Amino acid sequence: MSTTTAAVAQLRALEHLTRSEIALARTRTAQARTATVRAELEGNARKAETRSEAIAQALRDLDAVPDVVAPVVGWAITLAKSKAEQAQPIDEALLGDLALEHQMADRARYLLALTRSGPTSVHRLAERLVAAHTETIEWLETVLAEEAVGGPTALKPTPLQTVAAGVTKAAQLPVKLTVDGVNRVAHEVSRAGRGVQQRVGRTGDRLGRVASESRDVVATGVTSGFDAATRRAEAVSRSEGATDTATATRTVRRETGSLSSTELPVRDYDGLSVADATTAVRRLTEPSDLRAVEAYEQRHRNRAGVLNAVRERAEVVAKDAAQLR
């Protein structure tokens, strides 16, 4: 096989894979957790489209015969993959994205070696592709690390991915509960003494009523009933010595933004300006603390500057945990 023939084969493969990358980038854009992440992903999708055009031009420069069949087949495969991954937890979907990027980076490196003696334009394109896919690989590895350590993440799961990961929304409350967290509460209560069961059970009845009436809660903006119920459940569990139950309940409160400002890992949080809150956030080292601040901020003040600072700090903490630096 001649060098030109081999280069054309790799360019065709990269062209098809880049179409898949563009489709996946658009899917991920819809999953962005913040406006900043969304803008970053939209930019990545546009860059992928530009790379696709550059690859097509390189094929034309090499007088390659246009392939009109493979793009249709490739699109069908991409569509099928996109549908299938919605039934996967988000970490599995991201691992699939990472595998795609590794394949593209490896093919680009091979193309780089193939064209070391020319043509120069294709060689430079290969360099550009290697750099782009290496950058995307690093980004995906960081997002996976964020998912692994349990801190705030760049992407939110789709509804089906949420169910697949064992996470659900409590009726229509504007906050999320983890199934595992709630199940731990129920499990520990069942192991506790009768007094704890009865007292926490009564609190559970209140939680159930809040959930069943959640549409009214959302409509009126009243969530104090839910907050009071979970706060009471934690207090009762601690007073009765059911530490595991109290811990699980506190996790639910943290995840839903139900902690009070005095319970946050940042002192006098409500009195801090954006600049001061941002500085305080950058000192946090625990993913759970970052999640607590993020949930509280989203629910109570929703300041973009603070939420961006939480995201940036979460990325640093995740990279340290995964030794990506």
N, C-alpha and C positions, 0 to 999 in steps of 0.2 A: 504494500500500500504506500503510495507517495505521501510526502509531507502535506501537500495541498489537500489530498483526499482525506487524510486523517484530521486535518484542521477543520475541513467542512463538516465532517462527522461530529466533531466536538461542538462546533458552533450550532449545528442543528439541535443537538441534545440540550445545549444551554438555552437555546431559543425556546424549546418546549418547556423546560423546567422553569424558565423565567416567567412564562405565562402562568404557571401554577403559583409561582411566588407572588405575582401581582394579585391573583384571586385571593390568596391567603392573606395578603397584606390588607386588602379591603375588608376581609372578615375581621381581622384583628383591630382595624380602626374602629369598627363598631363596638369593640369590647374595651376601648380605652377607658381608664378609670377617671382621668382628669383631662381638661382641655389641652394642657401642655403635652401630655402623652398622645392625645388624638392628633395634634398638629404634627408631632414627630412622626407618627405612623403614616399620616397622609403624605408627608414629605418623602418617606421611604417608598411608598407606593408610586409616587411620581418618578422617583429616581429609578425604580425597577422598570417602569414604562420606557424611560429614556434609554436604559441599558438594552431593553428588548429591541428598540429601534436601531440602536448601534449594532447589535448582533445581526439584525436583518440586513443592514447596509453592508456589513462585512461579508455576508454571504453573497450579496449582489456583486461586490467588488471581486470576489473569487469566481464569478460566473457560475455560481451554483444554481441548479434547476430548482425553482420554487417548489416547496413541499406543501400541497394543498390538503393532503389527507391527514397527516400526523397532527396538525393543529386541532382538527375537529376531534380526533381520538383523545388527544391530550386534554382538551377542554372537558370532555366527558369524564375522564379519569379524575380530573381536578374537582369536578362537581360531585362525583361520587365520594371522593375523599372528604370534601367539605361536609357533606351530609352525614357520613359515617362518624366523623370526629365529634359531631355534636352529641353523640351518645357516650363520649369518653370524658373522664375527668380532664380538667384543663391542663394538668401537668403532662398527661399522655399526649394531648394534642400538640402541646409545645415541643415535646420530645420529637414528634413527627416533623414539625417545622424545622427543628434543629438538624435532623437527619437530612432533610432536603437541602438546607444551606451547606452542610458539610459536603454533600455530593457535588453541588455546584462549585464550591471552592476547590475541590479536588480536580474537577474537570477543567476549571480555569487554570490551575497550576500546570496540568498536563498540556493544555493549549499553549501556555507560556513557554514550556520547554520545547514543544513542537516548532514554535515559530521564533526560536532564538536567533535564527539566521534569516528571518523574514517570512512573510511580508511584515514590514515594520508596523503598519497600521493595525494589523491583527494582534501583533505582539503587545502593542500599547493597550489595546482593548483588553487583552488577557490580564495585564497588570491591573487595570482598572477594576475588572471583575473580581480578581483575587482580593483586592483591598475592600471592595464593597461587601463581599460575602463574609470576609473575616470580621468586619465591623458588625454585621448582623448576627453572626455566631456569638460574638461577645455579648451583644444585647440580649439574645435569647438565654444565654447561660446565666446572665444576671437575673432575668425575670424568673427563671426556674429556681434560682437560689432564694429569691424573695418568697416564692411559693413554699419552698422547703423549710425555711426558718420561721414561717408564720407571720411575717411582717406585712405591712401594706404592699400591694403589688401593682404593677403598671397596668395589668389587664384584669378585667372582671370576667368571670365565666358566663357563658350563655345560659339561659334557663335550663336547657337539657344537661349542660355540663355541670350546673349547680346540683341538679338532682343526682347525676352520676357520681359526683364527689361526696355525696352524703350531706349536702347542705340545702336547706330549704328556707323559704320565707314564711314567717308566721302570718298566715292569712294575708292581709294587705297592709300590714304595718310598714311604715316607711323605713324600717331598719331590718337587719337580718339576724336570724338565730341559727346556731349550728345544731344540727340533729344530734351529733355526738354529745354536745354540751348538755342539751336537755335530757338525753338518755342517761347521762351520768348522774344528773340530779335525781331522776326517777329511780335509778339502780341503787344509789346510796341511801335514799329515803327508805327503800324497801328493806335495806339491811339495818337500818337504825331501829331504836326502841319505839314502842307504840306511841309514846308521847310525841316524839318527833314526827312520826307518820301522821298522827292526827293533826298536829299544828301546821306542819308544812302542807298536808293535804288540803286543809282549808285555804291556804294561800294558793295552792295549785288550782282550786276551784275558781278563785278570783282571776288567775292567769287565763284559765279557759274562757271565762266570760269576756275578758278583754279581747282575746283572740277572736271569739265568735262574733263580737260586735265591732270588729276592726274597721269595717267600712265606715261606720259612724265616727270612729276614732280618727281616721284619715280625713274625713270630710270636715270635721270640726277642728282638727289640729290638736286634739287633746290626747296626750300620751302619759299623763301623770298616773293614771290607774295602773298601767303596765309597769312603770318605774317603781311605784309604791309596792306593788306585788312582789317584784323580784328583789327589791331591797329588803322587804319583810322576810322573804324566804331565806335570804342569806343570813339575816340577823337571828332568826329562829334556829337555823342549822348550827350557827356558831355557839349560841347559848346552850344548845343541847349536846355540844361536842361532836357533831357530825361534820368534821372538817372537810372531808372530801366533797360532801354535798354543798357546803358553803363555797368551796373553791370553784366547783362547777357552775354554781349560780352566779358567782362573780364574773366568771368567763362570759356568761350570757350577757350580763350587764355591760361588761366592757365592749363586747362585740356590737351591742345595740346602741351605744352612746348613752347608756342610762346611768353611768357613773356621774356623781356630782363633781363640780369643778375642784372641790377640796380633795377628792380621791384621785385626781390625775397626778401623774409623775412630775408635773411642772407646778411649782409653787405659785399661788396667786394668779392662776392662768387667766381667769376672766378679766383681770385688770391689765393684761399685757397688750401692748400695741402689736401690730403685725411684725415690726422689726424685732421687738423683744421676744415675741413668741417664736419667731424664726430662729433667733439665737439660742433660745432654750431647747428647741427641738433638736438642734444640731449637737447637743450634748448627750442626748439619749442614746443608749447602747443596746436596749432590749427590744426585740421586735414587738413583744406584747405591749410595751409602753407606747411605742409608735402607733400601734393599732388603736389603743385607747384614746390617744390624742386625736387621731384621724377621725374616729367615729364621733367623738364629742364635737369636734370642730365642724364636721359635715352637718351634724344635727342642729347645732345651736347658732353658729355664726357663718360657716361656709366661706371663709376668706381664702381666696385663691392663692395668695402669697404663702400663707401658712401651710395649706395642703400641698403645695409644690415643695416646700421645705421638708415636709414629712416624707414625701416620695423620694426626694433626693437623699435624705438621710437613710431611709429604708434600703435604698440601692447600695449605699456604702456599707451598711451593716451586713447585707446579704453577700456582697462581694468578699468581705472579710471572712464570713462563715464558710464560703465555698472556696476560699483561697484563690480568687480570680485576679488578684492584684499582682 
